[in-house]
Amino acid sequence: MAADDTPPVPAPAAAADPVVETTNAESNNAADNGDRIDRGQKRGRGRDNRNPNRDRNNPNNIKTGGFGSNKRDFLSKRDQVQDNRAAKRRKVIDGAADGNSYMSIPFSTDEIAAEERRPKRKVAVLIGYAGTGYHGIQINHKEKTIEGDLFAAFVKAGAISKANADDPKKSSLVRCARTDKGVHAAANVLSLKLIVEDEDIVDKINSHLPDQIKVWGIQRVTNGFSCYQACDSRWYEYLMPSYALLPPQPQSFLGKKIIDAAKEKGTYDEYMDRLDDVKNYWEDVEKSDIQPILEKMDPEIRAEVIRILHDTADQELTDDGEPSKPNTDVAKDVEMKDTPAEEITATEPSKDGEVATTEATTEATITETQPPAAKVEREFTPVELAVREVKAAYVAAKRRYRVTAPRLEKLQEALNQYLGTHNFHNYTILKSHTDPSARRHIKSFQVNPTPIRINDTEWLSLKVHGQSFMMHQIRKMVAMAVLIVRCGAPMSLVNESYGPRRISIPKAPGLGLMLERPVFDVSNKKFKELGKEPIDFGKWDKEIQAFKDEHIYKRMFELEEKENSFHLFFNQIDNFRTDYFLWVTPGGIEASHERSDRTAEKIPKALQAELGDEADGVAEDGSSN
C-alpha cells in the first residue's frame, strides 16, 4: 500500500484487469475473505463496512452510522460526553454566573496548542485557610471560594495545564472535608492530578494565593487515592466567648417563658440551682450598670428608652418574620445595632423638617455625567444616644463575665451526651429520622478547662472528633449544649433530640468554627507498606500554629469585637416571640413548635438564617447531604 495508506483505485470496468500470480492458499484466503465481506455487506454490519479513508480524514475518531446505510457521521461516546459537559458548563456560566466563572479559566486554541504537554501525577495537597470572606471551600461558578482561588493558582503556577483549566473535573479534584461559608481550616486535604515536576511548585502556587490561604505541601499518592474516601475521621475546634453561658435576661421573651414554665411546673428552685453562680447576674447588672445610666436621664427620655427596650425585647413575628407591631423607633434602633455613628447615613426626615437624602436615593438620582454624592450623615436624637448607651452597657457586662469551674463542668456534661453513635437528624437539614445517613459517631467532645482572654473577652475552646459530620451539625451541637447550660435545662434534652420529633435547633455563628485536621491512619499504614510518605501535618506544626494565630484566631477575635456576632445571635434567640425554641424551657420538647416536612413548611424569614434552612450549598465536611 502507498505511504499515505490510500488503497489502490480500481480500473474502469472496460479495461482489462492486470494478471497477478497467486498461490492456491492465497487464492482460497482471498475467496474466503471475499465471501465474508459479501455476506457482511448483505447484513450491513461487516467490520470493513466503514469509510476507507477514516484514518486519514477522521482524526477526531468520528464514527459512521450503522447497518451499512449512508447515515451521517457522529461523535464517539467520549467526545459526546465532553461536548455535553462543555455545553452545560457554558449554560451555567452564561446564566447564573453572568458570563464569568471561578471554575472555568478560558484559553485560546493557539495558547493550548503552544503549551508543552507534561505528565500529571495523583497527589495530595495539604492546605490551610481562613474562611472569612469566602463562600465555603467547594468550588462553584458564581461564588468566591477557597477551591476557586486554589484552582486559579494551580493554573498560574503551571500545575494544571491550559487544556484542563476550563473544568476542575478534568483534574479529578476532590476535597477531604467541605467547610461552610466563613468557616476556617488549619489543615485540610485536596486530592487531584497535578503537574509537579518543578521542585519549587509549592512556592510557585503560594505566590499566587492570598495570605489567608496556604499550601503546606504536596505528596504523591496512589492513582486510586481519594482524600474524601480515605479520611478516617476529622477534628474540629469551636471558639466562643464564655459569656455565651450567661442566662437570657429575665425581661427577654425566652427569659420570661423559662421562669413562667418553671413556676407552672413547680421546678423553679431546681431551675435556679442549675444556674448556679449566674442566677443573679443580670439583677446585679441592672443595679450596678443600667440604673445609674437611666437615673441621670430626663424623665421623658428615660420613659421612652425603657419603652423602646421593652418593645425590642417583646416583638411577635409575622409569617414573614417581621414584627407584628411595627414601631419606627424600634426598627430604627435595630437597624443601628452597634454601628459607629460615623458609618450611619440618614434614613428619615430630621427633626427640623429637612429631608435627609438616603444613600439609595442618592444613587438613584445620579446621572452618567454626575459624580456620586457623598454619604449624608445624620445626628442622633437624645433618645437614640441613650438607647445606644444602655445597650453598650449590656454588651460590656457580658464581656467582663469570667466563667467558673462549675459552669464549665455543666457544659462538659452536655457535650458528653453526644458521645457514641446517634441519630442527628435534628442537627442538619433535609434529613428525616428514618434516613440511615443521619446516624453519626462522635469519638470525643471536650471543652478546654483553661479559657483564654483576648482584650476584654474571655474565650472557650471546644474540640470535637468524629468520623464525619453533616451540614451545620457541629454548629447545632454547640448551640444545643450551650442553650441547655445557659437556660438551666435538663441534660436529657440531648437524648430526646435523637428521637423522631422534629425540633428547631439554631446554628451557632460560623466564625468560631475551624477544621483542626483530618486523620488518615488506615491510608498511612498502606503508604508505609508501599514506601510512600504518609499524610501527616506534623512536619508543619510550627508554621500551622503561626498561621492559626495570625490569620484564623485573630480574624475570629477581631470580627467578634467589630460585629458582636455572638451577642447578636443569642439576643436574637432570646427575643424572638416564637415557640420554635421553647423546648429549652421546663415545658420541654412538647412546648415547642414541631417541624413538618422541611421542603413544604413556611419558616419565618427572620429565623431561616438561625435554623440553617437556607443552605449555602456546602457542608462542614465531605459527608453526603
PAMITOR-130591 format. One line per 4 residues: their letters; for each residue y, z negated, x of C-alpha. Coordinates in pm, whole numbers, padded with zeros to 5 digits, always signed. Each point is the difference from the previous one (the first is absolute). Example, Ala and Ser with C-alpha at 12.3 -4.5 7.8 and 13.67 -1.06 7.14 Angstrom:
AS) -00450:-00780:+01230 | +00344:+00066:+00137
REM end
This chain:
MAAD) +00000:+00000:+00000 | +00358:+00063:+00112 | +00200:-00268:+00168 | +00201:-00065:-00317
DTPP) -00320:-00072:-00196 | +00073:+00292:-00236 | -00324:+00165:-00125 | -00039:+00380:+00056
VPAP) +00135:+00220:-00277 | -00278:+00206:-00164 | +00033:+00384:+00022 | +00078:+00206:-00310
AAAA) -00298:+00089:-00213 | +00014:+00371:+00092 | -00034:-00066:+00372 | -00339:-00040:+00162
DPVV) -00091:-00350:+00103 | -00069:-00052:+00370 | -00359:-00054:+00096 | -00075:-00342:+00136
ETTN) -00331:-00089:+00153 | -00153:-00325:-00115 | -00321:-00181:+00046 | -00236:-00063:-00288
AESN) +00094:-00367:-00003 | +00369:+00079:-00011 | -00058:+00245:-00282 | -00194:-00254:-00202
NAAD) +00264:-00269:+00058 | +00277:+00236:-00100 | -00186:+00098:-00312 | -00063:-00365:-00089
NGDR) +00364:-00083:+00057 | +00106:+00294:-00210 | -00228:-00106:-00281 | +00140:-00350:+00011
IDRG) +00356:+00130:-00002 | -00073:+00231:-00291 | -00162:-00277:-00195 | +00283:-00236:+00082
QKRG) +00260:+00254:-00108 | -00178:+00050:-00330 | +00007:-00376:-00059 | +00359:-00018:+00125
RGRD) -00048:-00297:+00233 | -00122:+00137:+00334 | +00122:-00167:+00321 | +00163:+00330:+00107
NRNP) +00171:+00055:-00332 | +00342:-00086:+00138 | +00297:+00157:+00172 | -00131:+00160:+00324
NRDR) +00342:-00051:+00160 | +00011:-00373:-00087 | +00006:-00137:+00355 | +00284:+00226:+00108
NNPN) +00213:+00010:-00312 | -00072:-00343:-00143 | +00103:-00259:+00260 | +00060:-00259:-00273
NIKT) -00365:+00011:-00107 | +00082:+00135:-00346 | -00314:+00042:-00206 | -00069:+00285:-00242
GGFG) -00113:-00009:-00360 | -00372:-00034:-00065 | -00270:+00213:-00159 | +00091:+00326:+00170
SNKR) +00302:+00085:-00212 | +00345:+00092:+00122 | +00140:-00343:-00085 | +00313:-00118:+00179
DFLS) -00023:-00203:+00317 | +00050:-00378:-00020 | +00064:-00288:+00244 | -00273:-00219:+00136
KRDQ) -00044:-00340:-00163 | +00163:-00173:+00294 | +00303:+00227:-00016 | +00026:-00050:-00376
VQDN) +00002:-00378:+00043 | +00270:+00021:+00265 | +00212:+00234:-00213 | -00038:-00218:-00308
RAAK) +00090:-00311:+00198 | +00306:+00173:+00146 | +00111:+00115:-00346 | -00036:-00349:-00146
RRKV) +00182:-00150:+00298 | +00287:+00244:-00040 | +00018:-00071:-00374 | +00034:-00373:+00066
IDGA) +00256:+00054:+00274 | +00211:+00234:-00212 | -00028:-00226:-00301 | -00011:-00373:+00064
ADGN) +00128:+00022:+00358 | +00286:+00246:-00074 | -00119:+00244:+00263 | -00027:-00260:+00277
SYMS) -00306:-00195:+00105 | -00078:-00289:+00232 | -00361:+00118:+00035 | +00046:+00370:+00064
IPFS) +00189:+00118:+00308 | +00046:+00378:-00013 | -00016:+00235:+00299 | +00029:+00377:+00009
TDEI) -00297:+00228:+00061 | +00143:+00096:+00340 | +00040:-00367:+00103 | -00358:-00075:-00097
AAEE) -00134:+00309:+00179 | +00193:-00080:+00318 | -00136:-00355:+00024 | -00285:-00061:+00243
RRPK) -00318:-00107:-00176 | -00134:-00331:+00126 | -00301:-00206:-00112 | +00031:-00286:-00247
RKVA) -00185:-00328:+00040 | -00087:-00267:-00258 | +00201:-00311:+00085 | +00109:-00338:-00131
VLIG) +00376:-00052:+00016 | +00100:-00367:+00018 | +00343:-00057:-00156 | +00246:-00267:-00112
YAGT) +00305:+00030:-00225 | +00267:-00178:-00200 | -00015:+00137:-00353 | +00363:-00066:-00092
GYHG) +00156:+00319:-00135 | -00334:+00180:-00039 | -00195:+00085:-00314 | -00323:-00142:+00140
IQIN) -00224:+00152:+00266 | -00176:+00280:-00190 | +00156:+00340:+00060 | +00131:+00200:-00294
HKEK) +00230:+00294:-00054 | +00316:-00158:-00140 | +00021:-00359:+00131 | +00073:-00132:+00348
TIEG) -00319:-00166:+00125 | -00141:-00141:+00325 | -00260:+00278:+00025 | +00267:+00258:-00069
DLFA) +00194:-00106:+00310 | -00320:-00028:+00204 | -00117:+00346:-00107 | +00333:+00152:+00102
AFVK) -00018:-00181:+00336 | -00355:+00131:+00060 | +00124:+00355:-00056 | +00307:-00040:+00222
AGAI) -00212:-00151:+00279 | -00251:+00286:-00017 | -00284:-00223:-00122 | -00026:+00214:-00316
SKAN) +00032:+00376:+00035 | +00257:+00202:-00189 | -00282:+00174:-00185 | -00109:-00336:-00145
ADDP) +00347:-00144:-00057 | +00017:+00111:-00364 | -00277:-00229:-00126 | -00123:-00341:+00130
KKSS) -00342:+00076:-00149 | -00054:+00257:+00273 | +00003:-00290:+00248 | -00228:-00216:-00220
LVRC) +00261:-00277:-00025 | -00139:-00334:-00129 | +00162:-00344:+00007 | -00191:-00325:+00033
ARTD) +00220:-00205:-00234 | +00263:+00124:-00242 | +00314:-00211:-00027 | +00243:-00013:-00288
KGVH) +00371:+00075:-00004 | +00186:-00222:+00248 | -00320:-00162:+00134 | -00043:-00037:+00376
AAAN) -00293:+00032:+00241 | -00025:-00147:+00349 | -00324:+00191:+00047 | -00148:+00287:-00200
VLSL) -00220:+00299:+00084 | +00001:+00371:-00080 | -00293:+00228:+00074 | +00054:+00374:+00034
KLIV) -00038:+00298:+00235 | +00269:+00027:+00265 | +00068:+00196:+00317 | -00009:-00277:+00261
EDED) -00028:+00186:+00330 | +00335:-00131:+00128 | -00033:-00335:+00176 | +00339:-00111:-00129
IVDK) -00062:+00107:-00361 | +00064:-00354:-00133 | +00341:-00013:+00168 | +00081:+00349:-00131
INSH) -00083:-00102:-00356 | +00198:-00324:+00023 | +00302:+00189:+00129 | +00019:+00176:-00339
LPDQ) -00038:-00319:-00209 | +00261:-00253:-00117 | -00008:-00347:+00154 | -00170:-00149:-00305
IKVW) -00312:+00216:+00044 | -00217:-00029:+00311 | -00319:+00164:+00125 | -00188:-00259:+00206
GIQR) -00271:+00231:+00125 | -00237:+00290:-00071 | -00377:-00031:+00046 | -00275:+00261:-00020
VTNG) -00258:-00061:-00273 | -00308:+00178:-00130 | +00050:+00311:-00214 | -00128:-00172:-00312
FSCY) +00226:-00305:+00034 | +00224:-00094:-00294 | +00222:-00304:+00055 | +00003:-00064:-00376
QACD) -00378:-00005:-00036 | -00062:-00173:+00334 | +00238:-00291:-00060 | -00197:-00320:-00065
SRWY) +00290:-00216:-00122 | +00375:-00053:+00018 | +00235:-00284:+00087 | +00336:-00030:-00177
EYLM) +00286:-00245:+00050 | +00249:-00097:-00269 | +00326:-00180:+00085 | +00207:-00177:-00263
PSYA) +00272:-00267:-00011 | -00133:-00347:-00066 | +00247:-00037:-00291 | -00235:+00228:-00195
LLPP) -00197:-00320:-00069 | +00293:-00167:-00179 | -00055:-00036:-00377 | +00199:+00205:-00253
QPQS) +00334:-00156:-00089 | -00042:-00215:-00314 | +00267:+00198:-00190 | -00170:+00336:+00066
FLGK) -00214:+00160:-00271 | -00327:-00054:+00188 | +00102:-00353:+00102 | +00065:-00094:-00364
KIID) -00330:+00154:-00113 | -00198:-00192:+00261 | +00158:-00335:-00093 | -00032:+00059:-00377
AAKE) -00366:+00105:+00029 | -00080:-00296:+00225 | +00148:-00242:-00252 | -00175:+00175:-00289
KGTY) -00338:-00011:+00181 | +00054:-00359:+00113 | -00023:+00100:+00367 | +00362:-00061:+00104
DEYM) -00084:-00285:+00239 | -00278:+00208:+00157 | +00241:+00292:+00038 | +00260:-00219:+00174
DRLD) -00266:-00139:+00233 | -00092:+00353:+00110 | +00364:+00068:+00088 | -00018:-00297:+00235
DVKN) +00305:-00020:+00230 | +00199:+00279:-00174 | -00012:-00132:-00357 | +00362:-00119:+00020
YWED) +00127:+00266:+00240 | +00220:+00192:-00243 | +00131:-00318:-00161 | +00121:-00113:+00342
VEKS) +00157:+00343:+00066 | +00188:-00017:-00329 | +00146:-00337:+00092 | +00082:+00063:+00367
DIQP) +00086:+00373:+00003 | +00079:+00144:-00343 | +00188:-00277:-00180 | +00263:-00036:+00275
ILEK) +00073:+00373:-00030 | +00026:-00013:-00379 | +00217:-00314:+00000 | +00274:+00162:+00205
MDPE) +00032:+00293:-00245 | +00245:+00025:-00286 | -00167:-00103:-00328 | +00021:+00350:-00148
IRAE) -00149:+00164:+00309 | -00270:-00268:+00023 | -00106:+00059:-00363 | -00013:+00376:+00055
VIRI) -00202:-00037:+00321 | -00254:-00228:-00167 | -00029:+00246:-00290 | -00059:+00294:+00235
LHDT) -00260:-00189:+00203 | -00177:-00105:-00320 | +00000:+00352:-00146 | -00122:+00149:+00328
ADQE) -00294:-00240:+00000 | -00090:+00054:-00365 | -00007:+00373:-00073 | -00256:+00141:-00239
LTDD) -00116:+00349:+00091 | -00032:+00303:-00223 | -00288:+00247:+00043 | +00219:+00186:+00250
GEPS) +00050:-00316:+00204 | +00364:-00039:-00097 | +00155:-00331:-00117 | -00019:-00024:-00379
KPNT) +00341:-00174:+00001 | +00210:+00208:+00240 | +00290:-00185:+00152 | +00254:+00176:+00218
DVAK) +00054:-00301:+00222 | -00374:-00054:+00044 | -00063:+00367:+00070 | +00291:+00011:+00242
DVEM) -00124:-00309:+00180 | -00356:+00133:+00026 | +00133:+00328:+00136 | +00198:-00181:+00271
KDTP) -00296:-00215:+00108 | +00089:-00114:+00350 | +00183:+00317:+00108 | +00299:-00071:+00226
AEEI) +00334:+00048:-00171 | +00106:+00281:+00231 | -00300:+00211:-00106 | +00060:-00016:-00376
TATE) +00199:+00271:-00176 | +00181:-00025:-00330 | -00211:+00057:-00310 | +00230:-00104:-00285
PSKD) +00369:-00034:-00094 | +00184:-00265:+00195 | +00179:-00288:-00168 | +00341:+00165:+00018
GEVA) -00126:+00296:-00203 | -00019:+00255:+00280 | -00328:+00188:-00004 | -00174:-00019:+00337
TTEA) -00177:+00322:+00092 | -00370:-00040:+00068 | -00177:+00172:+00286 | -00200:+00215:-00244
TTEA) +00314:+00108:-00188 | +00173:+00083:+00326 | -00290:+00220:+00110 | -00005:+00178:-00337
TITE) +00365:+00102:+00029 | -00013:+00125:+00359 | +00050:+00373:+00034 | -00126:+00211:+00287
TQPP) +00348:-00003:+00158 | +00064:-00374:-00044 | -00118:-00256:+00257 | -00210:-00289:-00137
AAKV) +00212:-00291:-00116 | -00046:-00339:+00163 | -00182:-00274:-00189 | +00231:-00201:-00221
EREF) -00048:-00371:+00047 | +00070:-00251:-00273 | +00087:-00363:+00024 | -00236:-00261:-00141
TPVE) +00113:-00209:-00292 | +00003:-00381:+00043 | -00310:-00024:-00220 | -00188:+00256:+00210
LAVR) +00090:-00179:+00321 | -00110:-00332:-00147 | -00335:+00145:-00112 | -00057:+00143:+00347
EVKA) +00076:-00336:+00158 | -00251:-00180:-00221 | -00270:+00261:+00061 | +00060:-00013:+00374
AYVA) -00046:-00378:-00016 | -00338:+00045:-00171 | -00113:+00251:+00267 | +00118:-00229:+00280
AKRR) -00193:-00290:-00157 | -00314:+00214:+00001 | +00043:+00102:+00362 | +00036:-00355:+00129
YRVT) -00329:-00106:-00157 | -00265:-00107:+00252 | -00360:+00007:-00113 | -00218:-00312:+00028
APRL) -00363:-00031:+00101 | -00122:-00088:-00355 | +00171:+00314:-00132 | -00171:+00218:+00262
EKLQ) -00334:-00160:-00082 | +00041:+00101:-00364 | +00078:+00357:+00105 | -00309:+00008:+00222
EALN) -00210:-00132:-00288 | +00124:+00287:-00216 | -00075:+00257:+00273 | -00352:-00138:+00039
QYLG) -00076:+00106:-00358 | -00005:+00363:+00119 | -00276:-00041:+00257 | -00321:+00193:-00065
THNF) -00068:+00298:-00226 | +00189:+00012:-00329 | +00122:+00239:-00266 | +00367:+00068:+00084
HNYT) +00073:+00242:-00287 | +00309:-00206:-00094 | +00138:+00034:+00353 | +00044:+00377:+00003
ILKS) +00077:+00284:-00242 | -00213:+00231:-00214 | -00326:-00191:+00045 | -00203:-00161:-00274
HTDP) -00219:-00307:+00025 | -00309:+00221:-00018 | +00106:+00219:+00293 | -00237:-00079:+00292
SARR) +00269:+00091:+00254 | +00211:-00295:-00118 | -00240:-00237:+00178 | +00131:-00084:+00349
HIKS) -00103:-00246:+00270 | +00250:-00236:+00164 | -00115:-00152:+00330 | +00291:-00238:+00060
FQVN) +00350:-00079:-00127 | +00197:-00252:+00207 | +00357:-00133:+00000 | +00131:-00102:+00340
PTPI) +00072:-00376:-00021 | +00294:+00041:+00242 | +00294:+00180:-00165 | +00257:+00190:+00205
RIND) +00375:-00032:-00047 | +00226:+00304:+00012 | +00369:-00081:-00040 | +00023:-00219:-00313
TEWL) -00333:+00107:-00150 | -00348:-00138:+00061 | -00282:+00258:-00009 | -00374:-00032:-00067
SLKV) -00269:+00229:+00141 | -00307:+00084:-00211 | -00286:+00202:+00149 | -00276:+00160:-00207
HGQS) -00318:+00167:+00128 | -00200:+00221:-00235 | -00227:+00301:-00001 | +00247:+00211:-00198
FMMH) +00289:-00044:-00240 | +00119:+00186:-00308 | +00353:+00109:-00083 | +00236:-00303:-00017
QIRK) -00297:-00239:+00028 | +00130:-00214:+00286 | +00350:-00030:-00144 | -00139:-00100:-00340
MVAM) -00236:-00253:+00162 | +00295:-00156:+00181 | +00207:-00009:-00320 | -00280:-00163:-00200
AVLI) -00059:-00272:+00262 | +00373:-00071:+00038 | +00061:-00012:-00377 | -00286:-00248:-00042
VRCG) +00151:-00231:+00261 | +00366:+00031:-00102 | -00077:-00039:-00372 | -00250:-00284:+00034
APMS) -00278:+00204:-00163 | -00372:-00079:+00039 | -00197:+00178:+00275 | -00251:+00114:-00262
LVNE) +00246:+00275:-00097 | -00120:+00212:+00293 | -00362:-00007:-00119 | +00114:+00077:-00354
SYGP) +00184:+00307:+00130 | -00335:+00147:+00109 | -00108:+00011:-00364 | +00027:+00293:-00245
RRIS) +00338:-00097:-00150 | +00284:+00207:+00141 | +00301:-00201:+00111 | +00326:+00097:+00169
IPKA) +00025:-00111:+00363 | +00324:+00099:+00176 | -00010:+00140:+00352 | +00185:-00194:+00267
PGLG) +00271:+00187:+00199 | -00138:+00268:+00231 | +00229:-00083:+00291 | -00220:-00300:+00093
LMLE) -00326:+00193:+00035 | -00136:+00131:+00330 | -00333:+00151:+00101 | -00101:-00214:+00297
RPVF) -00293:+00211:+00120 | -00312:+00186:-00117 | -00344:-00101:+00134 | -00264:+00245:+00131
DVSN) -00285:-00225:+00120 | -00289:+00226:-00105 | +00158:+00320:+00135 | +00096:-00169:+00325
KKFK) -00364:-00092:+00060 | -00097:+00365:-00040 | +00283:+00109:+00229 | -00125:-00241:+00263
ELGK) -00350:+00147:-00021 | +00146:+00350:+00041 | +00217:-00104:+00291 | +00322:+00046:-00197
EPID) +00299:-00230:-00007 | +00012:-00237:-00300 | +00289:-00007:-00247 | +00168:-00319:+00113
FGKW) +00368:-00089:-00024 | -00046:-00286:+00245 | +00123:+00197:+00300 | +00342:+00034:-00170
DKEI) +00032:-00361:-00120 | +00321:-00063:+00194 | +00164:+00324:-00114 | -00110:-00051:-00362
QAFK) +00140:-00353:-00013 | +00333:+00121:+00138 | +00002:+00281:-00258 | -00072:-00246:-00282
DEHI) +00280:-00231:+00111 | +00256:+00277:+00044 | -00080:+00249:-00275 | -00208:-00175:-00267
YKRM) +00081:-00371:-00018 | +00366:+00061:+00077 | +00024:+00256:-00282 | -00169:-00239:-00242
FELE) +00237:-00285:+00081 | +00314:+00215:+00000 | -00091:+00171:-00327 | -00065:-00332:-00171
EKEN) +00329:-00140:+00129 | +00184:+00308:-00125 | -00172:+00065:-00333 | -00150:-00339:-00098
SFHL) -00316:+00186:-00105 | -00215:-00309:-00057 | +00278:-00187:-00179 | +00056:+00296:-00235
FFNQ) -00374:+00046:-00056 | -00065:-00358:-00112 | +00331:-00017:-00189 | -00109:+00307:-00195
IDNF) -00343:-00144:-00075 | +00150:-00333:-00110 | +00271:+00143:-00226 | -00165:+00287:-00185
RTDY) -00047:-00115:-00357 | -00347:+00148:-00041 | -00353:-00131:-00048 | -00147:+00217:+00278
FLWV) -00007:-00287:+00251 | -00063:-00297:-00228 | -00355:-00030:+00135 | +00158:-00222:+00268
TPGG) +00101:-00261:-00263 | -00232:-00276:-00124 | -00077:+00235:-00290 | -00209:+00205:+00244
IEAS) -00111:+00360:-00028 | -00018:-00019:-00380 | +00376:-00059:-00012 | +00081:+00321:+00184
HERS) +00021:+00360:-00110 | -00338:+00176:+00019 | +00027:+00341:+00161 | -00149:+00292:-00188
DRTA) -00098:+00339:+00141 | +00250:+00041:+00284 | +00030:+00372:-00052 | +00118:-00050:-00359
EKIP) +00182:-00334:-00006 | +00379:+00014:+00011 | +00114:-00242:+00270 | +00363:-00120:-00001
KALQ) +00180:+00204:+00264 | +00145:-00309:+00160 | -00353:-00131:+00065 | -00164:+00320:+00125
AELG) +00115:-00049:+00359 | -00120:-00362:+00004 | -00340:+00084:-00146 | -00052:+00302:+00224
DEAD) -00081:+00234:-00289 | +00236:+00260:+00145 | -00227:+00080:+00295 | +00146:+00154:+00312
GVAE) -00315:+00208:+00049 | -00111:-00201:+00298 | -00209:-00308:+00043 | -00026:-00278:+00252
DGSS) -00302:+00157:+00163 | -00239:+00286:-00027 | -00195:-00123:-00298 | -00044:+00219:-00303
N) +00233:-00042:-00292
REM end
